[in-house]
Amino acid sequence: MGWLLIVPMLLWLAAFVVLPTLILAIYSFCERDELGQVVYHFSSENYRRIFIDEEGKFGTTYVTVFARSIFYAGLTTMICLVAGYPVAWFIGRAPENRRHLLLTLVMIPFWTSFLIRTYAWITILSTNGLLNGFLQYTRMISEPFEMLYTPGAVVLGLVYSYLPFLILPVYGSVEKLDNALVEAAFDLGAGPVRAFQHVILPLTQPGIVAGILLVFIPAVGMFAITQLMGGGTDPTIGEVIQNQFMSARDWPFGAALGMTLVILFASVFWLASRRRSNFRV
């Protein structure tokens, strides 16, 4: 009966995860003809094109794009962790009758469309936007400065979009934390720093790992925020993959980029799982 209960989930995973990934893997070894049609002539040229340039040297434009995407995602994850952990701790240790209200405040951004929220930030950060207007009105600046279409704007948009995805898993771990263990650490002479390092952090570590994965993985492949708030000047891997499938019509190469991203996601998940096991030991 237990296996029968998870059959719908297994069918969903097979139809929408395993099968598309398999198709992507097959396409990544194919070629494209002059009309943009997929030719089932298998080779590893698409993967070679990612890492090796025409002169046979390592380090192409796509390696830089991957590095930029990882940097944006890593910085976003760090900021979300630093900003989100105290919020999750405050909500998890708040009285029970207030937790639902505080969680609702965290979830308010999801009440509106993702694109509406992104365009709202574009309006705020533009040269003639609300932020520049406020700073000029308060005479903090004399002339408007460019905030939109910069790396800072991209990271701001990513943090705003994914911060709740880190707060909620950490909140789940904090809520289950037995306060008696923290009090015991203080009774045994541990200060706030040692109690946090040796008691609180290990017990909330599952939520931290889950939050990091929920932020880092989608942030690497995000293309809407980076394209709208970054202006497309420094594209990320998500933008490049979208262009390969849409405008360039090079599906095999786009599939190779996608599979490389899948391998990156799997590596991050494996490292996070290994880190979690070592942390427990």
C-alpha positions in Angstrom: 0.0 0.0 0.0 2.9 2.3 0.7 4.3 1.9 -2.8 0.8 2.4 -4.3 0.5 5.8 -2.5 3.7 7.1 -4.1 2.8 5.9 -7.6 1.3 9.3 -8.7 4.5 11.0 -7.6 6.7 8.5 -9.5 4.6 8.9 -12.6 4.9 12.7 -12.3 8.7 12.5 -11.9 9.0 10.1 -14.9 6.9 12.3 -17.1 8.2 15.7 -16.2 11.7 15.1 -14.9 13.2 11.9 -16.1 11.8 11.9 -19.7 12.6 15.6 -20.4 16.1 15.2 -19.0 16.6 12.1 -21.2 15.4 14.0 -24.3 17.8 16.9 -23.4 20.7 14.4 -23.0 20.0 12.9 -26.4 19.7 16.3 -28.1 23.0 17.4 -26.6 24.9 14.9 -28.7 23.0 15.7 -31.9 23.9 18.3 -34.6 22.0 21.1 -36.3 21.6 21.6 -40.0 21.5 24.8 -42.0 17.8 25.2 -41.4 18.1 24.8 -37.7 16.6 21.3 -37.7 18.0 18.6 -35.3 20.2 16.0 -37.0 20.6 12.7 -35.2 24.3 12.5 -35.9 25.8 11.9 -32.5 29.1 13.5 -31.4 30.5 15.3 -28.4 31.2 18.5 -30.3 28.6 20.5 -28.4 30.3 19.8 -25.1 33.7 20.5 -26.6 32.4 23.9 -27.8 31.4 24.9 -24.3 34.9 24.5 -22.8 37.3 24.6 -25.8 37.5 27.4 -28.3 38.3 27.1 -32.0 42.0 27.3 -31.4 41.9 24.4 -29.0 42.4 26.4 -25.9 40.4 26.1 -22.7 38.3 29.0 -21.5 35.7 30.3 -23.9 32.9 32.8 -23.6 30.6 30.1 -22.2 33.0 29.3 -19.3 32.9 33.0 -18.4 29.1 32.9 -18.6 29.0 29.9 -16.2 31.4 31.6 -13.8 29.2 34.7 -13.8 26.1 32.8 -13.2 27.7 30.9 -10.3 29.0 34.1 -8.8 25.5 35.7 -9.0 23.9 32.7 -7.5 26.6 32.3 -4.8 26.4 35.9 -3.7 22.6 35.8 -3.7 22.7 32.7 -1.5 25.1 34.3 1.0 23.0 37.4 1.3 19.8 35.4 1.7 21.5 33.3 4.4 22.8 36.3 6.3 19.6 38.3 6.0 17.1 35.3 6.2 18.5 33.3 9.2 17.8 36.0 11.8 14.3 36.5 10.4 13.7 32.7 10.5 15.0 32.6 14.0 12.8 35.5 15.1 9.7 33.9 13.6 10.5 30.4 14.9 11.0 31.6 18.5 8.0 34.0 18.4 4.8 33.2 20.3 2.6 30.7 18.5 -0.2 33.1 18.0 2.1 35.5 16.1 3.9 33.0 13.9 1.2 32.7 11.3 1.0 36.5 10.9 4.8 36.8 10.5 4.8 33.9 8.0 2.1 35.7 6.1 4.2 38.8 5.9 7.0 36.7 4.4 4.7 35.2 1.8 3.1 38.5 0.8 5.4 39.0 -2.3 4.0 35.7 -3.7 0.5 37.2 -3.8 1.5 39.2 -6.9 2.9 38.1 -10.3 6.7 37.5 -10.6 6.9 39.8 -13.6 4.9 42.5 -11.9 7.3 42.5 -9.0 10.3 42.6 -11.3 8.9 45.5 -13.3 8.2 47.2 -10.0 11.9 47.1 -9.2 12.7 48.4 -12.7 10.5 51.4 -11.9 12.1 51.9 -8.6 15.8 51.7 -9.8 15.5 53.5 -13.1 17.3 56.8 -13.7 14.0 58.7 -13.3 12.6 56.2 -10.8 11.3 56.5 -7.2 14.7 55.8 -5.5 16.6 58.4 -7.5 13.7 60.9 -7.1 13.7 60.3 -3.3 17.5 60.7 -3.0 17.4 63.9 -5.0 14.4 65.3 -3.0 16.3 64.7 0.2 19.4 66.2 -1.3 21.5 63.1 -0.6 22.5 63.2 -4.3 22.6 66.1 -6.7 22.2 64.1 -10.0 20.5 60.7 -10.6 22.9 57.8 -11.0 22.6 54.5 -12.8 21.3 51.7 -10.6 19.4 49.7 -13.1 21.2 47.3 -15.6 24.1 46.7 -13.2 25.3 43.6 -11.4 24.0 45.1 -8.2 20.5 45.4 -9.6 20.6 41.7 -10.7 21.7 40.5 -7.3 19.0 42.7 -5.6 16.3 41.2 -7.9 17.5 37.6 -7.1 17.7 38.2 -3.4 14.2 39.7 -3.4 12.8 36.8 -5.3 14.5 34.0 -3.4 14.8 35.2 0.2 11.5 33.5 1.3 12.8 30.2 -0.1 15.6 30.3 2.6 13.5 31.7 5.4 10.9 29.0 5.3 13.2 25.9 5.5 15.3 27.5 8.3 12.1 28.5 10.1 11.0 24.8 10.0 14.2 23.8 11.8 14.1 26.6 14.3 10.5 25.8 15.2 11.5 22.2 16.1 14.5 23.3 18.1 14.3 22.3 21.8 15.0 25.4 23.8 16.1 23.2 26.7 19.2 22.3 24.8 20.2 25.9 24.4 19.5 26.6 28.1 21.6 23.6 29.0 24.5 25.0 27.0 24.3 28.3 28.9 24.1 26.4 32.2 27.3 24.5 31.3 29.2 27.7 30.8 28.8 28.3 27.0 28.6 31.8 25.8 26.2 33.0 23.1 28.8 32.4 20.3 29.6 28.8 21.5 26.0 28.0 22.1 25.2 29.1 18.6 28.1 27.3 17.0 27.8 24.0 18.8 24.1 23.7 19.6 21.9 26.0 17.5 23.8 25.8 14.2 24.0 22.0 14.1 20.4 21.5 15.0 19.2 24.0 12.3 21.7 22.8 9.7 19.1 20.7 7.8 17.0 23.8 7.2 20.1 25.8 6.2 21.2 23.2 3.6 17.6 22.9 2.2 17.4 26.7 2.0 20.8 27.0 0.3 19.8 24.5 -2.3 16.4 26.1 -2.9 18.1 29.5 -3.5 21.3 28.6 -5.3 19.9 26.1 -7.8 17.2 28.2 -9.4 19.3 31.4 -9.1 22.0 29.8 -11.4 19.5 29.2 -14.2 17.3 32.3 -13.7 17.1 34.4 -16.9 14.1 36.7 -16.5 15.6 38.8 -13.7 19.0 38.9 -15.1 17.7 39.9 -18.5 15.2 42.5 -17.3 17.3 44.0 -14.5 20.7 43.4 -16.1 19.9 44.6 -19.5 21.4 41.6 -21.2 24.9 43.2 -21.3 26.5 40.5 -19.1 24.3 37.4 -19.9 24.0 34.5 -17.5 23.7 30.9 -18.5 19.9 31.0 -18.3 19.8 33.8 -20.9 22.3 32.0 -23.2 20.2 28.7 -23.1 17.0 30.6 -23.8 18.7 32.3 -26.8 20.0 29.0 -28.2 16.5 27.5 -28.1 14.6 30.6 -29.3 16.6 33.0 -31.5 19.6 31.0 -32.5 17.6 27.8 -33.0 20.5 25.7 -32.0 18.7 23.1 -29.9 21.6 20.6 -29.6 24.0 23.2 -28.3 21.3 24.6 -26.0 20.7 21.1 -24.7 24.4 20.6 -24.1 24.4 23.8 -22.0 21.3 22.6 -20.2 22.9 19.2 -19.4 26.0 21.0 -18.1 23.8 23.0 -15.8 22.1 19.8 -14.7 25.5 18.3 -13.9 26.3 21.4 -11.9 23.1 21.1 -10.0 23.8 17.5 -9.2 27.3 18.4 -8.0 26.0 21.1 -5.7 23.4 18.7 -4.3 26.1 16.0 -3.7 28.4 18.5 -2.0 25.6 19.8 0.2 24.6 16.3 1.2 28.2 15.4 1.9 28.6 18.6 4.0 25.5 17.7 5.9 26.8 14.2 6.7 30.2 15.6 7.8 28.5 18.3 9.9 26.5 15.6 11.8 29.7 13.6 12.5 
